[in-house]
């Protein structure tokens, strides 16, 4: 659940741990991996700085980044709360299917819906999880009624509307994320900040001069506001890529019920401090929180759940849904 540029038709990327999707048809060299790791730390890092660090030419870095973007292996995005781009309603949906329905076919149909940004095939009570991001709740209900519920094979839908996207972090490539790895928090922005973020949602490396011209403010104002957004944790500019496709990783949604008498936000803060937590949403429904976790293997995923998540104070019950497959599609501010 990341927000980035979508000028034309949705660009669908198939992320498969088995390596049979389009992304894996372009094997990555060690240099590609190192370049991506740098851009995950800072999507606006100068190519000359990356070249110097890797002891290669700036031209090599520039050409490789261009090819990775063209092949849709990476996207350089402004990672922020969806509300900053005008999306006021979001939800995770658990989809149950008829036993005869091919999961992959339903997943393909779901990712074709404009407001759906990703579809996960999982194990557990729901064979599919779907994230939907809309301009408002009315629009979301219309999409559910007219496009999701009517799909052949869909037997039931359980909707978990987001109260907030509490935290998100997408640095999975290169060095493993830790609790100190910068992430994005959910807080209010003023209108000028929101406009800057919208511009960066089209191109995370857009020249600040161009943004200043578009917004009719000075370049120094853009630079100062951008630095403040980055330092405050409201925004992160980085290359996003498939954690399932590019490295041996095990991902899962973990649904959490908070014990009565405990604040949900307090539990979310404790979860944010854990390594390997990449996404936290506070939601309505039978669960209070959905947490996405990324680990190096199924064994380490179990250790994280058993040794860390179950030990978090205030948690009454958890249910895990390991990923099997993932379809991801960019959303942008022009979709509002």
C-alpha positions as CSV (number, residue, x, y, z in Angstrom):
1,X,0.0,0.0,0.0
2,X,2.3,2.7,-1.5
3,X,0.9,6.1,-3.5
4,X,2.7,7.1,-6.7
5,X,2.3,8.4,-10.2
6,X,-0.5,7.3,-12.4
7,X,-0.8,9.6,-15.4
8,X,-2.5,7.2,-17.8
9,X,-3.8,3.6,-17.6
10,X,-3.0,1.7,-14.4
11,X,0.4,0.0,-14.6
12,X,0.1,-3.5,-13.1
13,X,3.2,-5.3,-11.7
14,X,3.0,-8.9,-10.9
15,X,5.0,-9.8,-7.8
16,X,5.6,-13.5,-7.5
17,X,7.9,-15.3,-5.1
18,X,8.3,-18.1,-7.6
19,X,9.9,-15.7,-10.1
20,X,7.5,-16.4,-13.1
21,X,6.2,-12.9,-13.4
22,X,7.4,-10.1,-15.8
23,X,9.7,-8.6,-13.2
24,X,11.7,-11.8,-12.7
25,X,12.3,-12.1,-16.5
26,X,14.9,-9.3,-16.1
27,X,17.6,-10.8,-13.8
28,X,19.2,-8.2,-11.6
29,X,22.9,-7.8,-11.4
30,X,24.8,-7.1,-8.2
31,X,25.2,-3.5,-9.4
32,X,21.4,-3.2,-10.0
33,X,20.8,-4.4,-6.5
34,X,23.2,-2.0,-5.0
35,X,21.7,0.9,-7.0
36,X,18.2,0.0,-5.8
37,X,19.4,-0.2,-2.2
38,X,20.7,3.3,-2.4
39,X,17.5,4.6,-4.0
40,X,15.5,2.9,-1.3
41,X,17.4,4.8,1.3
42,X,16.9,8.1,-0.6
43,X,15.0,8.2,-3.9
44,X,16.5,11.7,-4.7
45,X,20.1,10.7,-4.0
46,X,22.3,12.2,-6.7
47,X,23.5,9.7,-9.3
48,X,27.1,11.0,-8.9
49,X,27.0,10.1,-5.1
50,X,25.8,6.6,-5.9
51,X,28.4,6.2,-8.6
52,X,31.2,7.3,-6.2
53,X,30.0,4.9,-3.5
54,X,29.8,2.0,-5.9
55,X,33.0,2.9,-7.8
56,X,31.3,3.0,-11.2
57,X,30.6,5.9,-13.6
58,X,27.6,8.3,-13.2
59,X,26.6,7.4,-16.7
60,X,26.3,3.7,-15.7
61,X,24.1,4.6,-12.7
62,X,21.9,6.9,-14.8
63,X,21.4,4.3,-17.6
64,X,20.7,1.5,-15.2
65,X,18.1,3.5,-13.3
66,X,16.4,4.5,-16.6
67,X,16.2,0.9,-17.6
68,X,14.9,-0.3,-14.3
69,X,12.2,2.4,-14.5
70,X,11.3,1.5,-18.1
71,X,11.1,-2.2,-17.2
72,X,8.9,-1.3,-14.2
73,X,11.3,-3.0,-11.8
74,X,11.3,0.1,-9.7
75,X,9.2,3.2,-9.3
76,X,10.5,6.3,-7.5
77,X,7.7,7.6,-5.4
78,X,6.6,10.0,-2.7
79,X,5.5,7.6,0.1
80,X,3.0,9.3,2.3
81,X,-0.4,9.0,3.9
82,X,-3.0,8.5,1.1
83,X,-5.1,11.3,2.6
84,X,-2.4,13.7,1.6
85,X,-3.2,13.0,-2.0
86,X,-6.9,13.4,-1.5
87,X,-7.9,9.8,-0.8
88,X,-10.2,10.1,2.3
89,X,-11.4,6.5,2.4
90,X,-9.5,3.3,2.4
91,X,-10.1,-0.3,3.5
92,X,-8.7,-3.8,3.5
93,X,-11.1,-6.4,2.2
94,X,-11.0,-10.1,3.0
95,X,-12.5,-11.9,0.0
96,X,-13.9,-15.5,0.2
97,X,-14.5,-17.5,-2.9
98,X,-16.5,-20.3,-4.3
99,X,-14.4,-23.5,-4.1
100,X,-14.5,-23.8,-7.9
101,X,-13.3,-20.2,-8.5
102,X,-9.6,-19.9,-9.7
103,X,-8.0,-17.5,-7.2
104,X,-5.6,-16.1,-9.8
105,X,-8.4,-15.2,-12.2
106,X,-10.4,-13.3,-9.4
107,X,-7.2,-11.6,-8.4
108,X,-6.6,-10.4,-12.0
109,X,-10.2,-9.1,-12.1
110,X,-9.8,-7.2,-8.8
111,X,-6.6,-5.5,-9.7
112,X,-8.3,-4.2,-12.9
113,X,-10.6,-2.0,-10.7
114,X,-9.2,1.5,-10.8
115,X,-9.5,2.1,-7.0
116,X,-7.8,-1.2,-6.0
117,X,-4.1,-0.7,-5.6
118,X,-3.0,-4.2,-4.6
119,X,-4.3,-7.8,-4.3
120,X,-2.7,-10.4,-2.1
121,X,-3.2,-14.2,-2.4
122,X,-2.9,-15.6,1.1
123,X,-3.5,-18.7,3.3
124,X,-6.1,-18.7,6.0
125,X,-9.8,-17.8,6.2
126,X,-9.5,-15.4,3.3
127,X,-7.8,-16.5,0.0
128,X,-7.6,-12.9,-1.1
129,X,-6.9,-9.6,0.6
130,X,-7.6,-6.4,-1.4
131,X,-6.7,-2.8,-0.5
132,X,-9.1,-0.2,-1.9
133,X,-8.4,3.5,-1.8
134,X,-11.2,6.0,-2.7
135,X,-11.9,9.7,-2.6
136,X,-14.7,9.1,0.0
137,X,-16.8,6.4,1.6
138,X,-19.7,6.8,-0.7
139,X,-17.5,6.1,-3.7
140,X,-16.1,3.0,-1.9
141,X,-19.5,1.6,-1.3
142,X,-20.5,2.1,-4.9
143,X,-17.3,0.2,-6.0
144,X,-18.0,-2.6,-3.7
145,X,-21.6,-3.0,-4.9
146,X,-21.1,-2.6,-8.6
147,X,-17.6,-4.0,-9.3
148,X,-16.4,-6.2,-6.4
149,X,-19.5,-8.1,-5.2
150,X,-20.6,-8.9,-8.8
151,X,-17.3,-10.7,-9.8
152,X,-17.8,-14.3,-10.7
153,X,-16.4,-16.5,-8.0
154,X,-16.7,-14.0,-5.1
155,X,-18.7,-15.6,-2.3
156,X,-18.3,-13.1,0.5
157,X,-16.6,-9.8,1.4
158,X,-15.6,-8.6,4.8
159,X,-14.6,-5.0,4.8
160,X,-12.2,-3.4,7.3
161,X,-12.4,0.4,6.8
162,X,-9.3,2.3,7.8
163,X,-9.5,4.8,10.6
164,X,-5.9,5.7,9.6
165,X,-2.9,4.4,7.8
166,X,-0.8,4.7,11.0
167,X,2.6,3.8,9.6
168,X,4.2,2.6,6.4
169,X,7.8,1.8,5.4
170,X,8.9,0.1,2.2
171,X,12.6,-0.3,2.5
172,X,12.9,-4.0,1.9
173,X,15.8,-4.2,-0.6
174,X,19.5,-4.0,0.4
175,X,19.9,-3.6,4.1
176,X,17.0,-5.2,6.1
177,X,14.7,-2.7,7.7
178,X,14.9,-2.1,11.4
179,X,12.9,-0.1,13.8
180,X,15.3,2.8,13.1
181,X,14.6,2.7,9.4
182,X,12.7,5.9,8.4
183,X,9.0,5.3,7.8
184,X,5.9,7.5,7.1
185,X,3.6,8.5,9.9
186,X,0.0,9.7,9.6
187,X,-0.3,13.4,10.5
188,X,-1.9,16.6,9.1
189,X,-0.2,18.7,6.4
190,X,-1.1,22.2,5.3
191,X,-2.3,22.8,1.8
192,X,1.1,23.9,0.3
193,X,2.7,20.8,1.7
194,X,0.0,18.7,0.1
195,X,0.5,20.3,-3.2
196,X,4.3,19.6,-3.0
197,X,3.5,15.9,-2.2
198,X,1.1,15.7,-5.1
199,X,3.8,17.0,-7.5
200,X,6.3,14.5,-6.2
201,X,3.7,11.7,-6.6
202,X,4.1,12.1,-10.3
203,X,7.9,11.9,-10.1
204,X,9.9,11.5,-6.9
205,X,13.0,12.9,-8.5
206,X,11.2,16.0,-10.1
207,X,13.5,19.1,-10.0
208,X,12.4,21.4,-7.2
209,X,12.6,24.3,-9.7
210,X,9.8,22.7,-11.7
211,X,7.7,22.2,-8.6
212,X,8.2,25.8,-7.6
213,X,7.0,27.0,-11.0
214,X,4.0,24.7,-10.9
215,X,3.0,26.0,-7.4
216,X,4.0,29.6,-8.0
217,X,6.3,29.7,-5.0
218,X,10.0,30.1,-4.7
219,X,12.4,27.1,-5.0
220,X,13.8,27.8,-1.6
221,X,10.3,27.5,-0.1
222,X,9.9,24.1,-1.8
223,X,13.3,22.9,-0.6
224,X,12.6,24.1,3.0
225,X,9.1,22.5,3.1
226,X,10.4,19.3,1.5
227,X,13.2,19.0,4.0
228,X,10.7,19.5,6.9
229,X,8.4,16.9,5.6
230,X,11.2,14.4,5.3
231,X,12.6,15.1,8.7
232,X,9.2,15.0,10.4
233,X,8.4,11.5,9.0
234,X,5.4,12.8,7.0
235,X,7.0,11.9,3.7
236,X,9.7,9.5,2.3
237,X,10.9,9.6,-1.3
238,X,12.3,6.2,-2.3
239,X,12.4,3.5,-4.9
240,X,9.8,0.9,-4.3
241,X,10.2,-2.6,-5.7
242,X,9.0,-6.1,-5.0
243,X,10.2,-7.6,-1.7
244,X,8.8,-10.9,-2.8
245,X,10.5,-10.9,-6.2
246,X,13.8,-9.4,-5.6
247,X,14.9,-11.3,-2.5
248,X,14.0,-14.4,-0.6
249,X,11.5,-12.9,1.7
250,X,8.4,-14.0,3.6
251,X,5.5,-11.5,4.0
252,X,2.3,-11.7,5.9
253,X,-0.7,-9.7,7.0
254,X,-1.2,-10.0,10.8
255,X,-4.6,-9.2,12.0
256,X,-4.7,-8.0,15.7
257,X,-7.4,-7.7,18.3
258,X,-6.5,-5.3,21.1
259,X,-7.4,-6.3,24.7
260,X,-10.3,-4.3,26.2
261,X,-9.1,-1.3,28.3
262,X,-6.0,-0.8,26.1
263,X,-5.7,2.1,23.5
264,X,-5.3,0.9,20.0
265,X,-2.8,3.7,19.2
266,X,-0.7,2.6,22.1
267,X,-0.4,-0.9,20.7
268,X,0.3,0.5,17.2
269,X,3.2,2.5,18.6
270,X,4.6,-0.6,20.2
271,X,4.3,-2.4,16.9
272,X,6.0,0.4,15.0
273,X,9.1,-0.1,17.2
274,X,9.5,-3.7,15.9
275,X,11.9,-4.6,13.2
276,X,10.3,-6.1,10.1
277,X,7.0,-4.2,10.5
278,X,6.3,-2.4,7.2
279,X,2.7,-1.2,7.4
280,X,0.2,-0.6,10.2
281,X,-3.5,0.3,9.7
282,X,-6.0,1.1,12.4
283,X,-9.3,-0.2,11.2
284,X,-13.0,-1.0,12.0
285,X,-14.4,-4.5,12.0
286,X,-13.6,-7.7,13.9
287,X,-9.9,-6.7,14.1
288,X,-8.4,-3.4,15.4
289,X,-5.2,-3.5,13.5
290,X,-3.7,-5.0,10.4
291,X,0.1,-5.2,10.3
292,X,2.2,-6.1,7.3
293,X,5.5,-7.8,8.2
294,X,8.5,-8.7,6.0
295,X,11.0,-11.4,7.0
296,X,13.9,-13.2,5.4
297,X,12.2,-16.7,5.5
298,X,9.1,-18.5,6.8
299,X,11.1,-19.6,9.8
300,X,12.0,-16.0,10.7
301,X,8.3,-15.0,10.1
302,X,7.2,-17.6,12.7
303,X,9.9,-16.4,15.1
304,X,8.7,-12.8,14.7
305,X,5.1,-13.8,15.4
306,X,5.8,-16.1,18.2
307,X,8.7,-14.2,20.0
308,X,7.8,-10.6,19.3
309,X,4.2,-9.9,18.2
310,X,2.6,-12.2,20.7
311,X,4.7,-10.5,23.4
312,X,3.4,-7.0,22.7
313,X,1.5,-5.6,25.6
314,X,-2.2,-5.1,25.0
315,X,-2.7,-7.7,22.3
316,X,-5.5,-10.1,22.9
317,X,-5.4,-12.2,19.7
318,X,-3.6,-12.4,16.4
319,X,-4.3,-14.1,13.1
320,X,-1.6,-14.4,10.4
321,X,-2.1,-14.6,6.6
322,X,1.2,-15.4,4.8
323,X,1.5,-14.1,1.3
324,X,1.5,-16.5,-1.6
325,X,1.3,-13.9,-4.5
326,X,0.9,-10.2,-4.9
327,X,-0.4,-7.9,-7.6
328,X,0.5,-4.2,-7.2
329,X,-0.7,-1.1,-9.1
330,X,0.3,2.5,-8.7
331,X,-2.3,5.1,-7.6
332,X,-1.8,8.8,-8.0
333,X,-3.3,12.1,-7.0
334,X,-4.9,12.5,-10.4
335,X,-7.3,9.7,-9.5
336,X,-9.0,11.8,-6.8
